[in-house]
């Protein structure tokens, strides 16, 4: 079975996917990393800067199709993956045709702002807005999409990584 984690940047997808993969002894794929590799760059931020958002989203969909062959695995989607042209239909058909769980790591705007303010990872602006405004705008547009697409919503606000991981393990191992 493939377990997919989605959420906004800063929600914990990459960190929790690695921890979940270790707990379940499953391979882990970070779609942002796979996408950057397809574009010949070391990081997703570099890929966005060099190739632009449209090329990044196109490569992201190609990477998503490639990963579907890697089952079973834990897959950390990029924050914008469900918005990439064609990705929504791929994710919907994956849920329909395969044993897959799509989990939304839901974080409040305040939690995301706090995490991203303390994050040393290079994360370029997607909208050209300051981080605080960008987070609010992305949350407003993507939260309904993530909510509709998710099999389960896992709230991360005010919780420790081990606590969220325990919930993810329980969800991923329950049929």
Buried (B, 14 or more C-beta within 10 A) or exposed (E): BBBBBBBBBBBBBBBBBBBBBEBBEBEBBBBBBBBBBBBEBEBBBBBBEEBEBEBBBBBBBBBBEEBBEBBBBBBBBBBBBBBBEBBBEBBEEBBEEEEBBBBBBBBBBEBBBEBBEEEEEEBEEBEEEEBEEBBBBBBEEBBEBBEEBBEEBBBBEEBEEEEBBEBBBEBBEEE
